[in-house]
Amino acid sequence: MTNAKSPTAILAVDDDDLNLKLLSYTLSGAGHLVRTALSGAEALTSVAQHPPDLILLDVMMPGMCGYEVLSVLKSQESTRSIPVIMLTSLEDEDSRTKGIALGAAQFLSKPTRRVELLAAIAALLKRA
């Protein structure tokens, strides 16, 4: 009997298709299973149907922003424990503080370096 660990399921959420393709390439290359969503509403539907092990969530999206998505995720018992890494081009301290206060496990700036992203994911999954 082998003790093979199944790949980690990650949901990447961003309104920019190119960003999603880059994230998918990076994450799948590191052995993760990647699903994507182009909006907050699409992300919530995806999470309800197939809860991921971790979520990468863009902050600035039209319609439902990342903060709103995070707030919904953390308010529901079924999704509260899913680690969320916020990804954004916002650099100000207030934006980061707001994400952490809402329950984000980590806050990374775009463009995110591959090594930094994979290290953050590995650290969160090790804790989970």
N, CA, C and O atoms as a GROMACS GRO file, in nm:
protein
  512
    1MET      N    1   0.083  -0.117   0.000
    1MET     CA    2   0.000   0.000   0.000
    1MET      C    3   0.088   0.125   0.000
    1MET      O    4   0.182   0.135   0.080
    2THR      N    5   0.060   0.218  -0.088
    2THR     CA    6   0.137   0.341  -0.094
    2THR      C    7   0.064   0.451  -0.019
    2THR      O    8  -0.058   0.446  -0.002
    3ASN      N    9   0.138   0.548   0.024
    3ASN     CA   10   0.081   0.661   0.097
    3ASN      C   11   0.092   0.785   0.010
    3ASN      O   12   0.144   0.887   0.054
    4ALA      N   13   0.042   0.777  -0.112
    4ALA     CA   14   0.050   0.889  -0.206
    4ALA      C   15  -0.048   0.997  -0.165
    4ALA      O   16  -0.165   0.971  -0.137
    5LYS      N   17   0.002   1.118  -0.161
    5LYS     CA   18  -0.081   1.232  -0.125
    5LYS      C   19  -0.146   1.287  -0.251
    5LYS      O   20  -0.080   1.304  -0.354
    6SER      N   21  -0.276   1.314  -0.243
    6SER     CA   22  -0.345   1.366  -0.360
    6SER      C   23  -0.306   1.512  -0.381
    6SER      O   24  -0.272   1.581  -0.285
    7PRO      N   25  -0.310   1.558  -0.505
    7PRO     CA   26  -0.274   1.697  -0.535
    7PRO      C   27  -0.368   1.795  -0.463
    7PRO      O   28  -0.485   1.765  -0.440
    8THR      N   29  -0.314   1.910  -0.431
    8THR     CA   30  -0.391   2.015  -0.366
    8THR      C   31  -0.479   2.085  -0.468
    8THR      O   32  -0.433   2.120  -0.577
    9ALA      N   33  -0.606   2.105  -0.433
    9ALA     CA   34  -0.699   2.176  -0.520
    9ALA      C   35  -0.697   2.324  -0.483
    9ALA      O   36  -0.724   2.361  -0.369
   10ILE      N   37  -0.664   2.407  -0.580
   10ILE     CA   38  -0.656   2.551  -0.559
   10ILE      C   39  -0.752   2.622  -0.654
   10ILE      O   40  -0.756   2.592  -0.774
   11LEU      N   41  -0.828   2.716  -0.601
   11LEU     CA   42  -0.914   2.801  -0.682
   11LEU      C   43  -0.846   2.936  -0.696
   11LEU      O   44  -0.818   3.003  -0.596
   12ALA      N   45  -0.818   2.976  -0.820
   12ALA     CA   46  -0.758   3.108  -0.848
   12ALA      C   47  -0.869   3.198  -0.902
   12ALA      O   48  -0.938   3.163  -0.997
   13VAL      N   49  -0.884   3.315  -0.841
   13VAL     CA   50  -0.990   3.408  -0.876
   13VAL      C   51  -0.929   3.541  -0.919
   13VAL      O   52  -0.859   3.606  -0.840
   14ASP      N   53  -0.956   3.582  -1.043
   14ASP     CA   54  -0.905   3.709  -1.094
   14ASP      C   55  -0.990   3.747  -1.215
   14ASP      O   56  -1.029   3.659  -1.292
   15ASP      N   57  -1.018   3.874  -1.233
   15ASP     CA   58  -1.097   3.917  -1.348
   15ASP      C   59  -1.012   3.931  -1.475
   15ASP      O   60  -1.066   3.961  -1.581
   16ASP      N   61  -0.882   3.910  -1.464
   16ASP     CA   62  -0.792   3.918  -1.578
   16ASP      C   63  -0.755   3.776  -1.623
   16ASP      O   64  -0.688   3.703  -1.550
   17ASP      N   65  -0.799   3.738  -1.742
   17ASP     CA   66  -0.776   3.603  -1.792
   17ASP      C   67  -0.627   3.570  -1.803
   17ASP      O   68  -0.587   3.456  -1.777
   18LEU      N   69  -0.544   3.667  -1.841
   18LEU     CA   70  -0.400   3.642  -1.851
   18LEU      C   71  -0.341   3.608  -1.714
   18LEU      O   72  -0.258   3.518  -1.704
   19ASN      N   73  -0.383   3.680  -1.611
   19ASN     CA   74  -0.336   3.648  -1.475
   19ASN      C   75  -0.374   3.506  -1.437
   19ASN      O   76  -0.294   3.433  -1.377
   20LEU      N   77  -0.496   3.466  -1.472
   20LEU     CA   78  -0.541   3.329  -1.440
   20LEU      C   79  -0.459   3.225  -1.514
   20LEU      O   80  -0.425   3.121  -1.459
   21LYS      N   81  -0.427   3.253  -1.640
   21LYS     CA   82  -0.345   3.158  -1.717
   21LYS      C   83  -0.207   3.144  -1.656
   21LYS      O   84  -0.154   3.033  -1.646
   22LEU      N   85  -0.148   3.255  -1.615
   22LEU     CA   86  -0.015   3.250  -1.552
   22LEU      C   87  -0.019   3.175  -1.419
   22LEU      O   88   0.069   3.094  -1.390
   23LEU      N   89  -0.121   3.203  -1.338
   23LEU     CA   90  -0.136   3.132  -1.212
   23LEU      C   91  -0.156   2.982  -1.236
   23LEU      O   92  -0.095   2.900  -1.168
   24SER      N   93  -0.240   2.949  -1.331
   24SER     CA   94  -0.267   2.807  -1.362
   24SER      C   95  -0.140   2.736  -1.405
   24SER      O   96  -0.112   2.624  -1.360
   25TYR      N   97  -0.064   2.800  -1.490
   25TYR     CA   98   0.062   2.742  -1.539
   25TYR      C   99   0.158   2.718  -1.422
   25TYR      O  100   0.216   2.610  -1.409
   26THR      N  101   0.174   2.820  -1.339
   26THR     CA  102   0.265   2.810  -1.224
   26THR      C  103   0.222   2.702  -1.127
   26THR      O  104   0.303   2.620  -1.084
   27LEU      N  105   0.094   2.703  -1.092
   27LEU     CA  106   0.045   2.610  -0.991
   27LEU      C  107   0.037   2.467  -1.041
   27LEU      O  108   0.073   2.374  -0.968
   28SER      N  109  -0.009   2.448  -1.164
   28SER     CA  110  -0.016   2.311  -1.217
   28SER      C  111   0.125   2.256  -1.237
   28SER      O  112   0.148   2.136  -1.221
   29GLY      N  113   0.219   2.342  -1.271
   29GLY     CA  114   0.359   2.300  -1.284
   29GLY      C  115   0.418   2.254  -1.152
   29GLY      O  116   0.514   2.177  -1.150
   30ALA      N  117   0.362   2.304  -1.042
   30ALA     CA  118   0.408   2.264  -0.909
   30ALA      C  119   0.327   2.146  -0.854
   30ALA      O  120   0.344   2.107  -0.738
   31GLY      N  121   0.239   2.089  -0.938
   31GLY     CA  122   0.166   1.969  -0.898
   31GLY      C  123   0.029   1.991  -0.838
   31GLY      O  124  -0.032   1.897  -0.787
   32HIS      N  125  -0.021   2.114  -0.842
   32HIS     CA  126  -0.153   2.142  -0.786
   32HIS      C  127  -0.261   2.128  -0.893
   32HIS      O  128  -0.235   2.144  -1.012
   33LEU      N  129  -0.382   2.096  -0.849
   33LEU     CA  130  -0.499   2.097  -0.937
   33LEU      C  131  -0.557   2.237  -0.930
   33LEU      O  132  -0.583   2.288  -0.821
   34VAL      N  133  -0.577   2.300  -1.045
   34VAL     CA  134  -0.618   2.440  -1.046
   34VAL      C  135  -0.752   2.457  -1.116
   34VAL      O  136  -0.774   2.408  -1.227
   35ARG      N  137  -0.842   2.527  -1.047
   35ARG     CA  138  -0.966   2.574  -1.108
   35ARG      C  139  -0.959   2.726  -1.107
   35ARG      O  140  -0.890   2.784  -1.024
   36THR      N  141  -1.030   2.789  -1.199
   36THR     CA  142  -1.026   2.934  -1.205
   36THR      C  143  -1.167   2.992  -1.206
   36THR      O  144  -1.264   2.925  -1.241
   37ALA      N  145  -1.175   3.118  -1.166
   37ALA     CA  146  -1.301   3.193  -1.170
   37ALA      C  147  -1.267   3.336  -1.208
   37ALA      O  148  -1.169   3.394  -1.160
   38LEU      N  149  -1.349   3.393  -1.296
   38LEU     CA  150  -1.326   3.529  -1.344
   38LEU      C  151  -1.402   3.637  -1.267
   38LEU      O  152  -1.391   3.755  -1.298
   39SER      N  153  -1.478   3.596  -1.165
   39SER     CA  154  -1.554   3.694  -1.086
   39SER      C  155  -1.577   3.638  -0.946
   39SER      O  156  -1.560   3.520  -0.920
   40GLY      N  157  -1.617   3.728  -0.858
   40GLY     CA  158  -1.648   3.687  -0.722
   40GLY      C  159  -1.765   3.591  -0.717
   40GLY      O  160  -1.761   3.491  -0.645
   41ALA      N  161  -1.870   3.622  -0.793
   41ALA     CA  162  -1.988   3.535  -0.795
   41ALA      C  163  -1.953   3.396  -0.847
   41ALA      O  164  -1.997   3.295  -0.792
   42GLU      N  165  -1.873   3.391  -0.953
   42GLU     CA  166  -1.830   3.263  -1.009
   42GLU      C  167  -1.746   3.186  -0.907
   42GLU      O  168  -1.756   3.064  -0.898
   43ALA      N  169  -1.664   3.256  -0.831
   43ALA     CA  170  -1.581   3.192  -0.728
   43ALA      C  171  -1.668   3.128  -0.620
   43ALA      O  172  -1.644   3.014  -0.580
   44LEU      N  173  -1.769   3.201  -0.574
   44LEU     CA  174  -1.856   3.147  -0.469
   44LEU      C  175  -1.933   3.025  -0.517
   44LEU      O  176  -1.953   2.930  -0.441
   45THR      N  177  -1.976   3.027  -0.642
   45THR     CA  178  -2.044   2.911  -0.700
   45THR      C  179  -1.949   2.792  -0.706
   45THR      O  180  -1.987   2.680  -0.671
   46SER      N  181  -1.827   2.816  -0.751
   46SER     CA  182  -1.727   2.709  -0.761
   46SER      C  183  -1.696   2.649  -0.625
   46SER      O  184  -1.686   2.527  -0.611
   47VAL      N  185  -1.680   2.734  -0.525
   47VAL     CA  186  -1.650   2.687  -0.390
   47VAL      C  187  -1.764   2.603  -0.334
   47VAL      O  188  -1.742   2.502  -0.268
   48ALA      N  189  -1.887   2.645  -0.361
   48ALA     CA  190  -2.004   2.570  -0.312
   48ALA      C  191  -2.012   2.432  -0.376
   48ALA      O  192  -2.052   2.335  -0.311
   49GLN      N  193  -1.975   2.422  -0.504
   49GLN     CA  194  -1.983   2.295  -0.576
   49GLN      C  195  -1.865   2.203  -0.546
   49GLN      O  196  -1.882   2.083  -0.530
   50HIS      N  197  -1.745   2.261  -0.539
   50HIS     CA  198  -1.622   2.183  -0.518
   50HIS      C  199  -1.528   2.263  -0.428
   50HIS      O  200  -1.443   2.336  -0.478
   51PRO      N  201  -1.543   2.251  -0.297
   51PRO     CA  202  -1.457   2.329  -0.207
   51PRO      C  203  -1.309   2.298  -0.230
   51PRO      O  204  -1.268   2.183  -0.226
   52PRO      N  205  -1.230   2.402  -0.254
   52PRO     CA  206  -1.087   2.382  -0.276
   52PRO      C  207  -1.012   2.371  -0.143
   52PRO      O  208  -1.068   2.395  -0.036
   53ASP      N  209  -0.886   2.335  -0.151
   53ASP     CA  210  -0.800   2.331  -0.032
   53ASP      C  211  -0.748   2.470   0.002
   53ASP      O  212  -0.712   2.497   0.117
   54LEU      N  213  -0.744   2.559  -0.099
   54LEU     CA  214  -0.689   2.693  -0.082
   54LEU      C  215  -0.744   2.782  -0.193
   54LEU      O  216  -0.774   2.735  -0.302
   55ILE      N  217  -0.757   2.912  -0.164
   55ILE     CA  218  -0.807   3.007  -0.263
   55ILE      C  219  -0.707   3.122  -0.279
   55ILE      O  220  -0.658   3.177  -0.181
   56LEU      N  221  -0.678   3.155  -0.404
   56LEU     CA  222  -0.601   3.275  -0.438
   56LEU      C  223  -0.703   3.376  -0.489
   56LEU      O  224  -0.771   3.349  -0.588
   57LEU      N  225  -0.714   3.490  -0.424
   57LEU     CA  226  -0.823   3.582  -0.450
   57LEU      C  227  -0.774   3.723  -0.481
   57LEU      O  228  -0.709   3.786  -0.397
   58ASP      N  229  -0.805   3.771  -0.601
   58ASP     CA  230  -0.774   3.908  -0.639
   58ASP      C  231  -0.862   4.003  -0.559
   58ASP      O  232  -0.977   3.969  -0.529
   59VAL      N  233  -0.812   4.118  -0.525
   59VAL     CA  234  -0.890   4.215  -0.450
   59VAL      C  235  -0.979   4.298  -0.542
   59VAL      O  236  -1.100   4.307  -0.520
   60MET      N  237  -0.920   4.357  -0.644
   60MET     CA  238  -0.995   4.451  -0.729
   60MET      C  239  -1.058   4.379  -0.847
   60MET      O  240  -0.992   4.345  -0.945
   61MET      N  241  -1.189   4.355  -0.835
   61MET     CA  242  -1.266   4.293  -0.942
   61MET      C  243  -1.397   4.369  -0.955
   61MET      O  244  -1.449   4.420  -0.856
   62PRO      N  245  -1.451   4.377  -1.076
   62PRO     CA  246  -1.581   4.445  -1.091
   62PRO      C  247  -1.693   4.360  -1.029
   62PRO      O  248  -1.680   4.238  -1.015
   63GLY      N  249  -1.800   4.427  -0.993
   63GLY     CA  250  -1.911   4.355  -0.931
   63GLY      C  251  -1.881   4.329  -0.786
   63GLY      O  252  -1.896   4.418  -0.702
   64MET      N  253  -1.839   4.209  -0.756
   64MET     CA  254  -1.809   4.169  -0.619
   64MET      C  255  -1.657   4.167  -0.601
   64MET      O  256  -1.588   4.084  -0.661
   65CYS      N  257  -1.605   4.258  -0.519
   65CYS     CA  258  -1.460   4.264  -0.499
   65CYS      C  259  -1.413   4.148  -0.411
   65CYS      O  260  -1.493   4.078  -0.350
   66GLY      N  261  -1.282   4.130  -0.405
   66GLY     CA  262  -1.225   4.023  -0.326
   66GLY      C  263  -1.258   4.031  -0.178
   66GLY      O  264  -1.276   3.928  -0.113
   67TYR      N  265  -1.267   4.152  -0.125
   67TYR     CA  266  -1.303   4.167   0.016
   67TYR      C  267  -1.444   4.114   0.042
   67TYR      O  268  -1.469   4.049   0.144
   68GLU      N  269  -1.536   4.140  -0.051
   68GLU     CA  270  -1.673   4.091  -0.035
   68GLU      C  271  -1.678   3.938  -0.042
   68GLU      O  272  -1.748   3.874   0.035
   69VAL      N  273  -1.604   3.882  -0.136
   69VAL     CA  274  -1.597   3.736  -0.149
   69VAL      C  275  -1.539   3.676  -0.021
   69VAL      O  276  -1.593   3.579   0.032
   70LEU      N  277  -1.431   3.733   0.028
   70LEU     CA  278  -1.368   3.684   0.150
   70LEU      C  279  -1.464   3.691   0.268
   70LEU      O  280  -1.471   3.598   0.348
   71SER      N  281  -1.538   3.799   0.278
   71SER     CA  282  -1.635   3.815   0.386
   71SER      C  283  -1.741   3.705   0.382
   71SER      O  284  -1.778   3.650   0.486
   72VAL      N  285  -1.791   3.674   0.264
   72VAL     CA  286  -1.890   3.567   0.250
   72VAL      C  287  -1.829   3.433   0.288
   72VAL      O  288  -1.890   3.355   0.362
   73LEU      N  289  -1.709   3.405   0.239
   73LEU     CA  290  -1.643   3.278   0.269
   73LEU      C  291  -1.622   3.259   0.419
   73LEU      O  292  -1.647   3.151   0.473
   74LYS      N  293  -1.578   3.363   0.486
   74LYS     CA  294  -1.547   3.352   0.629
   74LYS      C  295  -1.672   3.355   0.716
   74LYS      O  296  -1.666   3.321   0.835
   75SER      N  297  -1.786   3.394   0.659
   75SER     CA  298  -1.910   3.398   0.738
   75SER      C  299  -1.985   3.264   0.734
   75SER      O  300  -2.081   3.245   0.809
   76GLN      N  301  -1.942   3.172   0.650
   76GLN     CA  302  -2.011   3.044   0.636
   76GLN      C  303  -1.930   2.932   0.698
   76GLN      O  304  -1.810   2.920   0.674
   77GLU      N  305  -1.994   2.852   0.778
   77GLU     CA  306  -1.927   2.741   0.847
   77GLU      C  307  -1.856   2.648   0.749
   77GLU      O  308  -1.746   2.601   0.777
   78SER      N  309  -1.918   2.621   0.635
   78SER     CA  310  -1.863   2.525   0.540
   78SER      C  311  -1.738   2.575   0.467
   78SER      O  312  -1.662   2.494   0.413
   79THR      N  313  -1.714   2.705   0.466
   79THR     CA  314  -1.600   2.759   0.392
   79THR      C  315  -1.504   2.838   0.480
   79THR      O  316  -1.399   2.882   0.432
   80ARG      N  317  -1.536   2.856   0.605
   80ARG     CA  318  -1.459   2.939   0.697
   80ARG      C  319  -1.313   2.896   0.710
   80ARG      O  320  -1.224   2.980   0.724
   81SER      N  321  -1.288   2.766   0.704
   81SER     CA  322  -1.153   2.716   0.729
   81SER      C  323  -1.065   2.708   0.603
   81SER      O  324  -0.948   2.671   0.612
   82ILE      N  325  -1.120   2.742   0.488
   82ILE     CA  326  -1.038   2.739   0.365
   82ILE      C  327  -0.942   2.858   0.368
   82ILE      O  328  -0.985   2.972   0.376
   83PRO      N  329  -0.810   2.832   0.362
   83PRO     CA  330  -0.715   2.943   0.362
   83PRO      C  331  -0.728   3.026   0.234
   83PRO      O  332  -0.744   2.972   0.125
   84VAL      N  333  -0.720   3.158   0.250
   84VAL     CA  334  -0.730   3.250   0.138
   84VAL      C  335  -0.606   3.339   0.134
   84VAL      O  336  -0.570   3.401   0.234
   85ILE      N  337  -0.542   3.342   0.018
   85ILE     CA  338  -0.432   3.434  -0.006
   85ILE      C  339  -0.486   3.544  -0.096
   85ILE      O  340  -0.531   3.517  -0.208
   86MET      N  341  -0.481   3.668  -0.048
   86MET     CA  342  -0.524   3.782  -0.129
   86MET      C  343  -0.409   3.825  -0.219
   86MET      O  344  -0.294   3.835  -0.174
   87LEU      N  345  -0.439   3.849  -0.345
   87LEU     CA  346  -0.340   3.897  -0.441
   87LEU      C  347  -0.387   4.033  -0.492
   87LEU      O  348  -0.501   4.048  -0.534
   88THR      N  349  -0.298   4.132  -0.488
   88THR     CA  350  -0.340   4.264  -0.533
   88THR      C  351  -0.223   4.351  -0.572
   88THR      O  352  -0.109   4.328  -0.531
   89SER      N  353  -0.253   4.451  -0.653
   89SER     CA  354  -0.153   4.550  -0.688
   89SER      C  355  -0.158   4.667  -0.589
   89SER      O  356  -0.076   4.759  -0.597
   90LEU      N  357  -0.255   4.665  -0.497
   90LEU     CA  358  -0.264   4.769  -0.394
   90LEU      C  359  -0.146   4.754  -0.298
   90LEU      O  360  -0.114   4.644  -0.253
   91GLU      N  361  -0.082   4.865  -0.268
   91GLU     CA  362   0.036   4.861  -0.182
   91GLU      C  363   0.013   4.922  -0.045
   91GLU      O  364   0.097   4.907   0.044
   92ASP      N  365  -0.100   4.991  -0.026
   92ASP     CA  366  -0.118   5.064   0.099
   92ASP      C  367  -0.149   4.971   0.216
   92ASP      O  368  -0.204   4.862   0.199
   93GLU      N  369  -0.111   5.016   0.332
   93GLU     CA  370  -0.127   4.936   0.454
   93GLU      C  371  -0.274   4.910   0.488
   93GLU      O  372  -0.308   4.803   0.538
   94ASP      N  373  -0.361   5.007   0.460
   94ASP     CA  374  -0.503   4.990   0.490
   94ASP      C  375  -0.564   4.874   0.413
   94ASP      O  376  -0.646   4.799   0.467
   95SER      N  377  -0.525   4.858   0.287
   95SER     CA  378  -0.577   4.747   0.207
   95SER      C  379  -0.536   4.613   0.265
   95SER      O  380  -0.616   4.521   0.274
   96ARG      N  381  -0.410   4.603   0.304
   96ARG     CA  382  -0.360   4.479   0.364
   96ARG      C  383  -0.428   4.452   0.497
   96ARG      O  384  -0.468   4.339   0.526
   97THR      N  385  -0.440   4.555   0.578
   97THR     CA  386  -0.503   4.541   0.710
   97THR      C  387  -0.648   4.495   0.695
   97THR      O  388  -0.694   4.410   0.771
   98LYS      N  389  -0.719   4.550   0.598
   98LYS     CA  390  -0.858   4.513   0.577
   98LYS      C  391  -0.868   4.364   0.540
   98LYS      O  392  -0.954   4.293   0.592
   99GLY      N  393  -0.781   4.317   0.450
   99GLY     CA  394  -0.783   4.177   0.410
   99GLY      C  395  -0.754   4.083   0.526
   99GLY      O  396  -0.820   3.980   0.542
  100ILE      N  397  -0.655   4.117   0.606
  100ILE     CA  398  -0.620   4.034   0.721
  100ILE      C  399  -0.734   4.036   0.824
  100ILE      O  400  -0.768   3.932   0.881
  101ALA      N  401  -0.793   4.153   0.845
  101ALA     CA  402  -0.904   4.164   0.941
  101ALA      C  403  -1.024   4.081   0.899
  101ALA      O  404  -1.097   4.029   0.984
  102LEU      N  405  -1.046   4.068   0.769
  102LEU     CA  406  -1.158   3.989   0.718
  102LEU      C  407  -1.130   3.838   0.720
  102LEU      O  408  -1.221   3.758   0.700
  103GLY      N  409  -1.004   3.802   0.743
  103GLY     CA  410  -0.973   3.659   0.755
  103GLY      C  411  -0.877   3.603   0.653
  103GLY      O  412  -0.857   3.482   0.647
  104ALA      N  413  -0.815   3.689   0.572
  104ALA     CA  414  -0.715   3.639   0.476
  104ALA      C  415  -0.596   3.583   0.554
  104ALA      O  416  -0.553   3.641   0.653
  105ALA      N  417  -0.544   3.472   0.507
  105ALA     CA  418  -0.429   3.410   0.572
  105ALA      C  419  -0.300   3.480   0.532
  105ALA      O  420  -0.203   3.481   0.608
  106GLN      N  421  -0.301   3.538   0.413
  106GLN     CA  422  -0.180   3.602   0.360
  106GLN      C  423  -0.222   3.706   0.258
  106GLN      O  424  -0.332   3.699   0.202
  107PHE      N  425  -0.135   3.803   0.233
  107PHE     CA  426  -0.162   3.912   0.139
  107PHE      C  427  -0.036   3.930   0.056
  107PHE      O  428   0.067   3.973   0.108
  108LEU      N  429  -0.042   3.899  -0.075
  108LEU     CA  430   0.075   3.911  -0.162
  108LEU      C  431   0.050   4.017  -0.269
  108LEU      O  432  -0.061   4.031  -0.320
  109SER      N  433   0.156   4.090  -0.301
  109SER     CA  434   0.147   4.194  -0.403
  109SER      C  435   0.169   4.138  -0.542
  109SER      O  436   0.249   4.046  -0.562
  110LYS      N  437   0.097   4.196  -0.639
  110LYS     CA  438   0.117   4.162  -0.780
  110LYS      C  439   0.219   4.259  -0.837
  110LYS      O  440   0.223   4.375  -0.794
  111PRO      N  441   0.300   4.219  -0.931
  111PRO     CA  442   0.310   4.080  -0.975
  111PRO      C  443   0.377   3.994  -0.868
  111PRO      O  444   0.478   4.032  -0.809
  112THR      N  445   0.318   3.879  -0.846
  112THR     CA  446   0.366   3.788  -0.743
  112THR      C  447   0.479   3.702  -0.799
  112THR      O  448   0.466   3.644  -0.907
  113ARG      N  449   0.587   3.696  -0.726
  113ARG     CA  450   0.698   3.611  -0.769
  113ARG      C  451   0.663   3.466  -0.745
  113ARG      O  452   0.605   3.432  -0.641
  114ARG      N  453   0.696   3.380  -0.839
  114ARG     CA  454   0.664   3.238  -0.834
  114ARG      C  455   0.709   3.174  -0.703
  114ARG      O  456   0.632   3.104  -0.638
  115VAL      N  457   0.834   3.198  -0.666
  115VAL     CA  458   0.891   3.137  -0.546
  115VAL      C  459   0.814   3.181  -0.422
  115VAL      O  460   0.785   3.099  -0.334
  116GLU      N  461   0.781   3.310  -0.413
  116GLU     CA  462   0.708   3.362  -0.298
  116GLU      C  463   0.567   3.301  -0.290
  116GLU      O  464   0.521   3.263  -0.183
  117LEU      N  465   0.500   3.292  -0.404
  117LEU     CA  466   0.366   3.234  -0.409
  117LEU      C  467   0.367   3.088  -0.366
  117LEU      O  468   0.287   3.048  -0.282
  118LEU      N  469   0.456   3.010  -0.423
  118LEU     CA  470   0.461   2.867  -0.390
  118LEU      C  471   0.501   2.845  -0.244
  118LEU      O  472   0.453   2.751  -0.180
  119ALA      N  473   0.589   2.930  -0.190
  119ALA     CA  474   0.628   2.918  -0.049
  119ALA      C  475   0.509   2.950   0.042
  119ALA      O  476   0.489   2.883   0.144
  120ALA      N  477   0.432   3.053   0.008
  120ALA     CA  478   0.315   3.090   0.088
  120ALA      C  479   0.212   2.978   0.086
  120ALA      O  480   0.153   2.945   0.190
  121ILE      N  481   0.190   2.920  -0.030
  121ILE     CA  482   0.094   2.810  -0.043
  121ILE      C  483   0.140   2.690   0.041
  121ILE      O  484   0.062   2.632   0.116
  122ALA      N  485   0.266   2.655   0.028
  122ALA     CA  486   0.320   2.540   0.102
  122ALA      C  487   0.308   2.562   0.254
  122ALA      O  488   0.273   2.469   0.326
  123ALA      N  489   0.337   2.682   0.300
  123ALA     CA  490   0.330   2.710   0.443
  123ALA      C  491   0.186   2.699   0.493
  123ALA      O  492   0.162   2.643   0.600
  124LEU      N  493   0.092   2.752   0.418
  124LEU     CA  494  -0.049   2.745   0.460
  124LEU      C  495  -0.102   2.602   0.458
  124LEU      O  496  -0.177   2.563   0.547
  125LEU      N  497  -0.064   2.526   0.358
  125LEU     CA  498  -0.113   2.389   0.348
  125LEU      C  499  -0.051   2.302   0.458
  125LEU      O  500  -0.114   2.207   0.505
  126LYS      N  501   0.069   2.334   0.499
  126LYS     CA  502   0.135   2.259   0.605
  126LYS      C  503   0.060   2.281   0.737
  126LYS      O  504   0.047   2.189   0.818
  127ARG      N  505   0.011   2.405   0.758
  127ARG     CA  506  -0.064   2.437   0.880
  127ARG      C  507  -0.202   2.373   0.881
  127ARG      O  508  -0.255   2.340   0.987
  128ALA      N  509  -0.261   2.355   0.762
  128ALA     CA  510  -0.399   2.307   0.752
  128ALA      C  511  -0.416   2.163   0.782
  128ALA      O  512  -0.528   2.112   0.776
   0.00000   0.00000   0.00000
